[in-house]
Amino acid sequence: MGPVRTGLVAVIAILLAAGGAAIPASAHGGGIALQVSQDGLGGVYISASYEEDGHPVDALIDPVLRASSPGSADVGPIELVSSGQGVGIWTTPGPVLTDGAWTITVATTVPIAATVTTELTIAVVDPPVEALADGIAEPGPEASGGDFILPLVIGLIGIVMSAVLIGRRWRKAARSPALG
């Protein structure tokens, strides 16, 4: 095998190794599960995960919240916004509910239709001291981000295998007499 062909094989191996990192994203399948929680400040957030494998939904979704309470007027529809707290987390743009028992329904139509209705007792607490100092809450600890480890290991193995293959081919080509 000539050096050009060896290089082509190495490039293909690297691309296949890098492509392996995208496989988990397309393997989710199934529907979407939505879980509703309160933030303690009168806001609501949802976590969206794929039902089949439990991974967070990394695609754009369009969740809309509606809420009703026996002692309060109905709230919504309110479009939830993507949260900076991690993948698959969507939140109300601010406090929207008062203290009390609420029936909350969140529905999304993209990429897969999903709806959840739950009963929550909203208990608004005082904002943390850090939020009062600057008007902005201090950032919490970052998510572990462990979802990148497997694709990284697969990619590194592919790169090492490609380097070994190229090294063997070059050594073999250097030892064999030149064809004239």
Contact map, one row per residue, 1 for C-alpha under 8 A:
111011000000000000000000000000000000000000000000000000000000000000000000000000000000000000000000000000000000000000000000000000000000000000000000000000000000000000000000100000000000
111111000000000000000000000000000000000000000000000000000000000000000000000000000000000000000000000000000000000000000000000000000000000000000000000000000000000000000000000010000000
111111100000000000000000000000000000000000000000000000000000000000000000000000000000000000000000000000000000000000000000000000000000000000000000000000000000000000000000110010000000
011111110000000000000000000000000000000000000000000000000000000000000000000000000000000000000000000000000000000000000000000000000000000000000000000000000000000000000000000000000000
111111111000000000000000000000000000000000000000000000000000000000000000000000000000000000000000000000000000000000000000000000000000000000000000000000000000000000000000000000000000
111111111100000000000000000000000000000000000000000000000000000000000000000000000000000000000000000000000000000000000000000000000000000000000000000000000000000000001100100000000000
001111111110000000000000000000000000000000000000000000000000000000000000000000000000000000000000000000000000000000000000000000000000000000000000000000000000000000000100000000000000
000111111111000000000000000000000000000000000000000000000000000000000000000000000000000000000000000000000000000000000000000000000000000000000000000000000000000000000000000000000000
000011111111100000000000000000000000000000000000000000000000000000000000000000000000000000000000000000000000000000000000000000000000000000000000000000000000000000000000000000000000
000001111111110000000000000000000000000000000000000000000000000000000000000000000000000000000000000000000000000000000000000000000000000000000000000000000000000001101100000000000000
000000111111111000000000000000000000000000000000000000000000000000000000000000000000000000000000000000000000000000000000000000000000000000000000000000000000000001000000000000000000
000000011111111100000000000000000000000000000000000000000000000000000000000000000000000000000000000000000000000000000000000000000000000000000000000000000000000000000000000000000000
000000001111111110000000000000000000000000000000000000000000000000000000000000000000000000000000000000000000000000000000000000000000000000000000000000000000011001000000000000000000
000000000111111111000000000000000000000000000000000000000000000000000000000000000000000000000000000000000000000000000000000000000000000000000000000000000010011001000000000000000000
000000000011111111100000000000000000000000000000000000000000000000000000000000000000000000000000000000000000000000000000000000000000000000000000000000000000000000000000000000000000
000000000001111111110000000000000000000000000000000000000000000000000000000000000000000000000000000000000000000000000000000000000000000000000000000000000000010000000000000000000000
000000000000111111111000000000000000000000000000000000000000000000000000000000000000000000000000000000000000000000000000000000000000000000000000000000000111111000000000000000000000
000000000000011111111100000000000000000000000000000000000000000000000000000000000000000000000000000000000000000000000000000000000000000000000000000000100110010000000000000000000000
000000000000001111111110000000000000000000000000000000000000000000000000000000000000000000000000000000000000000000000000000000000000000000000000000000000000000000000000000000000000
000000000000000111111111000000000000000000000000000000000000000000000000000000000000000000000000000000000000000000000000000000000000000000000000000000100110000000000000000000000000
000000000000000011111111000000000000000000000000000000000000000000000000000000000000000000000000000000000000000000000000000000000000000000000000000001110110000000000000000000000000
000000000000000001111111110000000000000000000000000000000000000000000000000000000000000000000000000000000000000000000000000000000000000000000000000000100000000000000000000000000000
000000000000000000111111111000000000000000000000000000000000000000000000000000000000000000000000000000000000000000000000000000000000000000000000000000000000000000000000000000000000
000000000000000000011111111100000000000000000000000000000000000000000000000000000000000000000000000000000000000000000000000000000000000000000000000000000000000000000000000000000000
000000000000000000000111111100000000000000000000000000000000000000000000000000000000000000000000000000000000000000000000000000000000000000000000000000000000000000000000000000000000
000000000000000000000111111110000000000000000000000000000000000000000000000000000000000000000000000000000000000000000000000000000000000000000000000000000000000000000000000000000000
000000000000000000000011111110000000000000000000000000000000000000000000000000000000000000000000000000000000000000000000000000000000000000000000000000000000000000000000000000000000
000000000000000000000001111111000000000000000000010110100000000000000000000000000000000000000000000000000000000000000000000000000000000000000000000000000000000000000000000000000000
000000000000000000000000011111100000000000000000011110000000000000000000000000000000000000000000000000000000000000000000000000000000000000000000000000000000000000000000000000000000
000000000000000000000000000111110000000000000000011100000000000000000000000000000000000000000000000000000000000000000000000000000000000000000000000000000000000000000000000000000000
000000000000000000000000000011111000000000000000011100000000000000000000000000000000000000000000000000000000000111000000000000000000000000000000000000000000000000000000000000000000
000000000000000000000000000001111100000000000001111000001000000000000000000000000000000000000000000000000000000111000000000000000000000000000000000000000000000000000000000000000000
000000000000000000000000000000111110000000000001111000000000000000000000000000000000000000000000000000000000000001000000000000000000000000000000000000000000000000000000000000000000
000000000000000000000000000000011111000000000111100000000000000000000000000000000000000000000000000000000100000001110000000000000000000000000000000000000000000000000000000000000000
000000000000000000000000000000001111100000000111000000000000000000000000000000000000000000000000000000000000000000010000000000000000000000000000000000000000000000000000000000000000
000000000000000000000000000000000111110000011110000000000000000000000000000000000000000000000000000000000100000000010100000000000000000000000000000000000000000000000000000000000000
000000000000000000000000000000000011111000011100000000000000000000000000000000000000000000000000000000000000000000000001000000000000000000000000000000000000000000000000000000000000
000000000000000000000000000000000001111111111000000000000000000000000000000000000000000000000000000000000000000000000001010000000000000000000000000000000000000000000000000000000000
000000000000000000000000000000000000111111111000000000000000000000000000000000000000000000000000000000000000000000000000000000000000000000000000000000000000000000000000000000000000
000000000000000000000000000000000000011111100000000000000000000000000000000000000000000000000000000000000000000000000000011110000000000000000000000000000000000000000000000000000000
000000000000000000000000000000000000011111100000000000000000000000000000000000000000000000000010000000000000000000000000001111100000000000000000000000000000000000000000000000000000
000000000000000000000000000000000000011111110000000000000000000000000000000000000000000000000111111000000000000000000000011100000000000000000000000000000000000000000000000000000000
000000000000000000000000000000000000011111111000000000000000000000000000000000000000000000111111100000000000000000000000000000000000000000000000000000000000000000000000000000000000
000000000000000000000000000000000001111001111100000000000000000000000000000000000000000000110011000000000000000000000000000000000000000000000000000000000000000000000000000000000000
000000000000000000000000000000000001111000111110000000000000000000000000000000010000000011110000000000000000000000000000000000000000000000000000000000000000000000000000000000000000
000000000000000000000000000000000111100000011111000000000000000000000000000000000000000011100000000000000000000000000000000000000000000000000000000000000000000000000000000000000000
000000000000000000000000000000000111000000001111100000010000000000000000000000000000000111000000000000000000000000000000000000000000000000000000000000000000000000000000000000000000
000000000000000000000000000000011110000000000111110000011000000000000000000000000000000110000000000000000000000000000000000000000000000000000000000000000000000000000000000000000000
000000000000000000000000000000011100000000000011111001111000000000000000000000000000000100000000000000000000000000000000000000000000000000000000000000000000000000000000000000000000
000000000000000000000000000111111000000000000001111111111000000000000000000000000000000000000000000000000000000000000000000000000000000000000000000000000000000000000000000000000000
000000000000000000000000000011111000000000000000111111000000000000000000000000000000000000000000000000000000000000000000000000000000000000000000000000000000000000000000000000000000
000000000000000000000000000111100000000000000000011111000000000000000000000000000000000000000000000000000000000000000000000000000000000000000000000000000000000000000000000000000000
000000000000000000000000000110000000000000000000011111100000000000000000000000000000000000000000000000000000000000000000000000000000000000000000000000000000000000000000000000000000
000000000000000000000000000000000000000000000000111111110000000000000000000000000000000000000000000000000000000000000000000000000000000000000000000000000000000000000000000000000000
000000000000000000000000000100000000000000000000110011111000000000000000000000000000000000000000000000000000000000000000000000000000000000000000000000000000000000000000000000000000
000000000000000000000000000000000000000000000011110001111100000000000000000000000000001100000000000000000000000000000000000000000000000000000000000000000000000000000000000000000000
000000000000000000000000000000010000000000000001110000111111000000000000000000000000001100000000000000000000000000000000000000000000000000000000000000000000000000000000000000000000
000000000000000000000000000000000000000000000000000000011111000000000000000000000000001100000000000000000000000000000000000000000000000000000000000000000000000000000000000000000000
000000000000000000000000000000000000000000000000000000001111100000000000000000000000000000000000000000000000001000000000000000000000000000000000000000000000000000000000000000000000
000000000000000000000000000000000000000000000000000000001111110000000000000000000000000000000000000000000000011000000000000000000000000000000000000000000000000000000000000000000000
000000000000000000000000000000000000000000000000000000000011111000000000000000000000000000000000000000000001111000000000000000000000000000000000000000000000000000000000000000000000
000000000000000000000000000000000000000000000000000000000001111100000000000000110000000000000000000000000011110000000000000000000000000000000000000000000000000000000000000000000000
000000000000000000000000000000000000000000000000000000000000111110000000000000110000000001000000000000000111100000000000000000000000000000000000000000000000000000000000000000000000
000000000000000000000000000000000000000000000000000000000000011111000000000011110000000000000000000000000111000000000000000000000000000000000000000000000000000000000000000000000000
000000000000000000000000000000000000000000000000000000000000001111100000000111110000000000000000000000011110000000000000000000000000000000000000000000000000000000000000000000000000
000000000000000000000000000000000000000000000000000000000000000111110000011111000000000000000000000000011100000000000000000000000000000000000000000000000000000000000000000000000000
000000000000000000000000000000000000000000000000000000000000000011111000011100000000000000000000000001111000000000000000000000000000000000000000000000000000000000000000000000000000
000000000000000000000000000000000000000000000000000000000000000001111101111000000000000000000000000001110000000000000000000000000000000000000000000000000000000000000000000000000000
000000000000000000000000000000000000000000000000000000000000000000111111110000000000000000000000000111100000000000000000000000000000000000000000000000000000000000000000000000000000
000000000000000000000000000000000000000000000000000000000000000000011111100000000000000000000000000011000000000000000000000000000000000000000000000000000000000000000000000000000000
000000000000000000000000000000000000000000000000000000000000000000001111100000000000000000000000000000000000000000000000000000000000000000000000000000000000000000000000000000000000
000000000000000000000000000000000000000000000000000000000000000000011111110000000000000000000000000000000000000000000000000000000000000000000000000000000000000000000000000000000000
000000000000000000000000000000000000000000000000000000000000000000011111111000000000000000000000000000000000000000000000000000000000000000000000000000000000000000000000000000000000
000000000000000000000000000000000000000000000000000000000000000001111001111100000000000000000000000000000000000000000000000000000000000000000000000000000000000000000000000000000000
000000000000000000000000000000000000000000000000000000000000000001110000111111000000000000000001100000000000000000000000000000000000000000000000000000000000000000000000000000000000
000000000000000000000000000000000000000000000000000000000000000011100000011111000000000000000000000000000000000000000000000000000000000000000000000000000000000000000000000000000000
000000000000000000000000000000000000000000000000000000000000000111000000001111100000000000000000000000000000000000000000000000000000000000000000000000000000000000000000000000000000
000000000000000000000000000000000000000000000000000000000000000111000000001111110000000000010000000000000000000000000000000000000000000000000000000000000000000000000000000000000000
000000000000000000000000000000000000000000000000000000000000011110000000000011111000000000010000000000000000000000000000000000000000000000000000000000000000000000000000000000000000
000000000000000000000000000000000000000000001000000000000000011110000000000001111100000001111000000000000000000000000000000000000000000000000000000000000000000000000000000000000000
000000000000000000000000000000000000000000000000000000000000000000000000000000111110000001111000000000000000000000000000000000000000000000000000000000000000000000000000000000000000
000000000000000000000000000000000000000000000000000000000000000000000000000000011111000111100000000000000000000000000000000000000000000000000000000000000000000000000000000000000000
000000000000000000000000000000000000000000000000000000000000000000000000000000001111111011100000000000000000000000000000000000000000000000000000000000000000000000000000000000000000
000000000000000000000000000000000000000000000000000000000000000000000000000000000111110010000000000000000000000000000000000000000000000000000000000000000000000000000000000000000000
000000000000000000000000000000000000000000000000000000000000000000000000000000000011111010000000000000000000000000000000000000000000000000000110000000000000000000000000000000000000
000000000000000000000000000000000000000000000000000000000000000000000000000000000011111110000000000000000000000000000000000000000000000000000010000000000000000000000000000000000000
000000000000000000000000000000000000000000000000000000011100000000000000000000000010111110000000000000000000000000000000000000000000000000000000000000000000000000000000000000000000
000000000000000000000000000000000000000000000011100000011100000000000000000000000100011111000000000000000000000000000000000000000000000000000000000000000000000000000000000000000000
000000000000000000000000000000000000000000001111000000000000000000000000000000000111111111100000000000000000000000000000000000000000000000000000000000000000000000000000000000000000
000000000000000000000000000000000000000000001110000000000000001000000000000000011110000111110000000000000000000000000000000000000000000000000000000000000000000000000000000000000000
000000000000000000000000000000000000000000111100000000000000000000000000000000011110000011111100000000000000000000000000000000000000000000000000000000000000000000000000000000000000
000000000000000000000000000000000000000000111000000000000000000000000000000001111000000001111111000000000000000000000000000000000000000000000000000000000000000000000000000000000000
000000000000000000000000000000000000000000100000000000000000000000000000000000011000000000111110000000000000000000000000000000000000000000000000000000000000000000000000000000000000
000000000000000000000000000000000000000001100000000000000000000000000000000000000000000000111111000000000000000000000000000000000000000000000000000000000000000000000000000000000000
000000000000000000000000000000000000000011110000000000000000000000000000000000000000000000011111100000000000000000000000000000000000000000000000000000000000000000000000000000000000
000000000000000000000000000000000000000001110000000000000000000000000000001000000000000000010111110000000000000000000000000000000000000000000000000000000000000000000000000000000000
000000000000000000000000000000000000000001100000000000000000000000000000001000000000000000000011111000000000000000000000010000000000000000000000000000000000000000000000000000000000
000000000000000000000000000000000000000001000000000000000000000000000000000000000000000000000001111100000000000000000000011100000000000000000000000000000000000000000000000000000000
000000000000000000000000000000000000000001000000000000000000000000000000000000000000000000000000111110000000000000000000111100000000000000000000000000000000000000000000000000000000
000000000000000000000000000000000000000000000000000000000000000000001000000000000000000000000000011111000000000000000000111000000000000000000000000000000000000000000000000000000000
000000000000000000000000000000000000000000000000000000000000000000001100000000000000000000000000001111100000000000000011110000000000000000000000000000000000000000000000000000000000
000000000000000000000000000000000000000000000000000000000000000000111100000000000000000000000000000111110000000000000011110000000000000000000000000000000000000000000000000000000000
000000000000000000000000000000000000000000000000000000000000000000111000000000000000000000000000000011111000000000001111000000000000000000000000000000000000000000000000000000000000
000000000000000000000000000000000000000000000000000000000000000011110000000000000000000000000000000001111100000000001111000000000000000000000000000000000000000000000000000000000000
000000000000000000000000000000000000000000000000000000000000000011100000000000000000000000000000000000111110000000111100000000000000000000000000000000000000000000000000000000000000
000000000000000000000000000000000101000000000000000000000000001111000000000000000000000000000000000000011111000000111000000000000000000000000000000000000000000000000000000000000000
000000000000000000000000000000000000000000000000000000000000011110000000000000000000000000000000000000001111100011110000000000000000000000000000000000000000000000000000000000000000
000000000000000000000000000000000000000000000000000000000000111100000000000000000000000000000000000000000111110111100000000000000000000000000000000000000000000000000000000000000000
000000000000000000000000000000000000000000000000000000000000111000000000000000000000000000000000000000000011111111000000000000000000000000000000000000000000000000000000000000000000
000000000000000000000000000000000000000000000000000000000001110000000000000000000000000000000000000000000001111110000000000000000000000000000000000000000000000000000000000000000000
000000000000000000000000000000000000000000000000000000000011100000000000000000000000000000000000000000000000111110000000000000000000000000000000000000000000000000000000000000000000
000000000000000000000000000000110000000000000000000000000000000000000000000000000000000000000000000000000001111111000000000000000000000000000000000000000000000000000000000000000000
000000000000000000000000000000110000000000000000000000000000000000000000000000000000000000000000000000000011111111100000000000000000000000000000000000000000000000000000000000000000
000000000000000000000000000000111100000000000000000000000000000000000000000000000000000000000000000000000011100111110000000000000000000000000000000000000000000000000000000000000000
000000000000000000000000000000000100000000000000000000000000000000000000000000000000000000000000000000001111000011111000000000000000000000000000000000000000000000000000000000000000
000000000000000000000000000000000111000000000000000000000000000000000000000000000000000000000000000000001110000001111100000000000000000000000000000000000000000000000000000000000000
000000000000000000000000000000000000000000000000000000000000000000000000000000000000000000000000000000111100000000111110000000000000000000000000000000000000000000000000000000000000
000000000000000000000000000000000001000000000000000000000000000000000000000000000000000000000000000000111000000000011111000000000000000000000000000000000000000000000000000000000000
000000000000000000000000000000000000000000000000000000000000000000000000000000000000000000000000000011110000000000001111100000000000000000000000000000000000000000000000000000000000
000000000000000000000000000000000000110000000000000000000000000000000000000000000000000000000000000011110000000000000111110000000000000000000000000000000000000000000000000000000000
000000000000000000000000000000000000000000000000000000000000000000000000000000000000000000000000001111000000000000000011111000000000000000000000000000000000000000000000000000000000
000000000000000000000000000000000000010101000000000000000000000000000000000000000000000000000000111111000000000000000001111100000000000000000000000000000000000000000000000000000000
000000000000000000000000000000000000000111000000000000000000000000000000000000000000000000000000011100000000000000000000111110000000000000000000000000000000000000000000000000000000
000000000000000000000000000000000000000111000000000000000000000000000000000000000000000000000000011000000000000000000000011111000000000000000000000000000000000000000000000000000000
000000000000000000000000000000000000000110000000000000000000000000000000000000000000000000000000000000000000000000000000001111100000000000000000000000000000000000000000000000000000
000000000000000000000000000000000000000010000000000000000000000000000000000000000000000000000000000000000000000000000000000111110000000000000000000000000000000000000000000000000000
000000000000000000000000000000000000000010000000000000000000000000000000000000000000000000000000000000000000000000000000000011111011000000000000000000000000000000000000000000000000
000000000000000000000000000000000000000000000000000000000000000000000000000000000000000000000000000000000000000000000000000001111111000010000000000000000000000000000000000000000000
000000000000000000000000000000000000000000000000000000000000000000000000000000000000000000000000000000000000000000000000000000111111100000000000000000000000000000000000000000000000
000000000000000000000000000000000000000000000000000000000000000000000000000000000000000000000000000000000000000000000000000000011111111111000000000000000000000000000000000000000000
000000000000000000000000000000000000000000000000000000000000000000000000000000000000000000000000000000000000000000000000000000111111111111000000000000000000000000000000000000000000
000000000000000000000000000000000000000000000000000000000000000000000000000000000000000000000000000000000000000000000000000000111111111110000000000000000000000000000000000000000000
000000000000000000000000000000000000000000000000000000000000000000000000000000000000000000000000000000000000000000000000000000001111111100000000000000000000000000000000000000000000
000000000000000000000000000000000000000000000000000000000000000000000000000000000000000000000000000000000000000000000000000000000111111110000000000000000000000000000000000000000000
000000000000000000000000000000000000000000000000000000000000000000000000000000000000000000000000000000000000000000000000000000000111111110000000000000000000000000000000000000000000
000000000000000000000000000000000000000000000000000000000000000000000000000000000000000000000000000000000000000000000000000000000111111111000000000000000000000000000000000000000000
000000000000000000000000000000000000000000000000000000000000000000000000000000000000000000000000000000000000000000000000000000010111011111100000000000000000000000000000000000000000
000000000000000000000000000000000000000000000000000000000000000000000000000000000000000000000000000000000000000000000000000000000110000111110000000000000000000000000000000000000000
000000000000000000000000000000000000000000000000000000000000000000000000000000000000000000000000000000000000000000000000000000000000000011111000000000000000000000000000000000000000
000000000000000000000000000000000000000000000000000000000000000000000000000000000000000000000000000000000000000000000000000000000000000001111100000000000000000000000000000000000000
000000000000000000000000000000000000000000000000000000000000000000000000000000000000000000000000000000000000000000000000000000000000000000111110000000000000000000000000000000000000
000000000000000000000000000000000000000000000000000000000000000000000000000000000000100000000000000000000000000000000000000000000000000000011111000000000000000000000000000000000000
000000000000000000000000000000000000000000000000000000000000000000000000000000000000110000000000000000000000000000000000000000000000000000001111100000000000000000000000000000000000
000000000000000000000000000000000000000000000000000000000000000000000000000000000000000000000000000000000000000000000000000000000000000000000111110000000000000000000000000000000000
000000000000000000000000000000000000000000000000000000000000000000000000000000000000000000000000000000000000000000000000000000000000000000000011111100000000000000000000000000000000
000000000000000000000000000000000000000000000000000000000000000000000000000000000000000000000000000000000000000000000000000000000000000000000001111110000000000000000000000000000000
000000000000000000000000000000000000000000000000000000000000000000000000000000000000000000000000000000000000000000000000000000000000000000000000111111000000000000000000000000000000
000000000000000000000000000000000000000000000000000000000000000000000000000000000000000000000000000000000000000000000000000000000000000000000000111111110000000000000000000000000000
000000000000000000000000000000000000000000000000000000000000000000000000000000000000000000000000000000000000000000000000000000000000000000000000011111111000000000000000000000000000
000000000000000000001000000000000000000000000000000000000000000000000000000000000000000000000000000000000000000000000000000000000000000000000000001111111100000000000000000000000000
000000000000000001011100000000000000000000000000000000000000000000000000000000000000000000000000000000000000000000000000000000000000000000000000000111111110000000000000000000000000
000000000000000000001000000000000000000000000000000000000000000000000000000000000000000000000000000000000000000000000000000000000000000000000000000111111111000000000000000000000000
000000000000000000000000000000000000000000000000000000000000000000000000000000000000000000000000000000000000000000000000000000000000000000000000000011111111100000000000000000000000
000000000000000011011000000000000000000000000000000000000000000000000000000000000000000000000000000000000000000000000000000000000000000000000000000001111111110000000000000000000000
000000000000010011011000000000000000000000000000000000000000000000000000000000000000000000000000000000000000000000000000000000000000000000000000000000111111111000000000000000000000
000000000000000010000000000000000000000000000000000000000000000000000000000000000000000000000000000000000000000000000000000000000000000000000000000000011111111100000000000000000000
000000000000000010000000000000000000000000000000000000000000000000000000000000000000000000000000000000000000000000000000000000000000000000000000000000001111111110000000000000000000
000000000000110111000000000000000000000000000000000000000000000000000000000000000000000000000000000000000000000000000000000000000000000000000000000000000111111111000000000000000000
000000000000110010000000000000000000000000000000000000000000000000000000000000000000000000000000000000000000000000000000000000000000000000000000000000000011111111100000000000000000
000000000000000000000000000000000000000000000000000000000000000000000000000000000000000000000000000000000000000000000000000000000000000000000000000000000001111111110000000000000000
000000000000000000000000000000000000000000000000000000000000000000000000000000000000000000000000000000000000000000000000000000000000000000000000000000000000111111111000000000000000
000000000110110000000000000000000000000000000000000000000000000000000000000000000000000000000000000000000000000000000000000000000000000000000000000000000000011111111100000000000000
000000000100000000000000000000000000000000000000000000000000000000000000000000000000000000000000000000000000000000000000000000000000000000000000000000000000001111111110000000000000
000000000000000000000000000000000000000000000000000000000000000000000000000000000000000000000000000000000000000000000000000000000000000000000000000000000000000111111111000000000000
000001000100000000000000000000000000000000000000000000000000000000000000000000000000000000000000000000000000000000000000000000000000000000000000000000000000000011111111100000000000
000001100100000000000000000000000000000000000000000000000000000000000000000000000000000000000000000000000000000000000000000000000000000000000000000000000000000001111111110000000000
000000000000000000000000000000000000000000000000000000000000000000000000000000000000000000000000000000000000000000000000000000000000000000000000000000000000000000111111111000000000
000000000000000000000000000000000000000000000000000000000000000000000000000000000000000000000000000000000000000000000000000000000000000000000000000000000000000000011111111100000000
101001000000000000000000000000000000000000000000000000000000000000000000000000000000000000000000000000000000000000000000000000000000000000000000000000000000000000001111111110000000
001000000000000000000000000000000000000000000000000000000000000000000000000000000000000000000000000000000000000000000000000000000000000000000000000000000000000000000111111111000000
000000000000000000000000000000000000000000000000000000000000000000000000000000000000000000000000000000000000000000000000000000000000000000000000000000000000000000000011111111100000
000000000000000000000000000000000000000000000000000000000000000000000000000000000000000000000000000000000000000000000000000000000000000000000000000000000000000000000001111111110000
011000000000000000000000000000000000000000000000000000000000000000000000000000000000000000000000000000000000000000000000000000000000000000000000000000000000000000000000111111111000
000000000000000000000000000000000000000000000000000000000000000000000000000000000000000000000000000000000000000000000000000000000000000000000000000000000000000000000000011111111000
000000000000000000000000000000000000000000000000000000000000000000000000000000000000000000000000000000000000000000000000000000000000000000000000000000000000000000000000001111111000
000000000000000000000000000000000000000000000000000000000000000000000000000000000000000000000000000000000000000000000000000000000000000000000000000000000000000000000000000111111100
000000000000000000000000000000000000000000000000000000000000000000000000000000000000000000000000000000000000000000000000000000000000000000000000000000000000000000000000000011111110
000000000000000000000000000000000000000000000000000000000000000000000000000000000000000000000000000000000000000000000000000000000000000000000000000000000000000000000000000000011111
000000000000000000000000000000000000000000000000000000000000000000000000000000000000000000000000000000000000000000000000000000000000000000000000000000000000000000000000000000001111
000000000000000000000000000000000000000000000000000000000000000000000000000000000000000000000000000000000000000000000000000000000000000000000000000000000000000000000000000000000111
